[in-house]
Amino acid sequence: MKKIFKLTDEKKHEDRVLDGIKNDIRKYVKREKKKDLPSKSTMYWDFDCKVGATADDAEVVAYEELIKGLDAVKATGAKEVYVEVMAKMMDKPEKPEVEEVETSEDEDV
């Protein structure tokens, strides 16, 4: 999803407009997470995110920091915000081979 959202609306309070943007982003993420994963080695969906006043000024942020990024752009007084959320598949991490260490218990009483 690549989209430019307006942060102002004559008929709505600015906070409600921002809440609507956050809701749209959460709905998109929820919809993407419902999609089937293509293989058994793929474990989960992850998201590449960018947020900024314009597409040129957009900074890469983690999905967990996206909402805070929206609040930061609104705090600058911008009239619009650019949001990019792209889904990607994440594979299961490779488990390194761990050598088992035998422990001996002393039963001296």
Buried (B, 14 or more C-beta within 10 A) or exposed (E): BEEEBEBEEEEEEEEEBBEEBBEBBEEBBEEBEEEEEEEEEEEEBEBEBBBBBEEEEBEEBEEEBBBEBBEBBBEEEBEEBBBBBEBEBEEEEEEEEEEEEEEEEEEEE
